[in-house]
Amino acid sequence: MPTIYYIRHGKTEWNALGRFQGLQDIPLNDLGRAEATKAGDILRKLLAREDRDPVGLGFVTSPLVRARATMELTRGVLNLPLHDYSVDDRLREVGYGHWEGLTLAEMRIANPDVYAAREADKWSVAPPGGESYASATSRLHDWYHSLRSATVAVAHSGTARALMVVMGLQTAKAAASLRIEQGAVYVLGEDGLAKHS
């Protein structure tokens, strides 16, 4: 089981406003850039403690700009070339369809029946025109089984939840409501799940 050092992208203005981004390409704000740098520093210290050279790791990110900017800031802290990483569409955020750009209160007003069904089963019920966590596990399963070495991945909260279930580190029910912090590093591997913040 390859170790994954997983970093959620830093905050954006939509995060600050409580708006669901999904596949919308929203850039980092100032706090998000600071969180990305903090995650890079946490990762640098973790790798030093493990006597692991970052040059020997894979680096891969979601194609969305908030994840790519987080990756580049993280690599800067590690003194690595900023743009020398892979982009994989399988790490994109879970799509929220017609709910992208809305707050929870606006979602409830727009589609009360779907909202209620999703509150009862966040894992399996998709937003209107969107994707469920359950369906996202297929692409995360493919991505995870393509790994050949320890990897730093920068992506999203929905992607993290699906990956943790694929790896057997969380149940679907627990993962659906798990808070994935920004400015932290999640280590996923044979020893289970550990968060460093």
Disulfide bonds with the S-S distance in Angstrom:
none
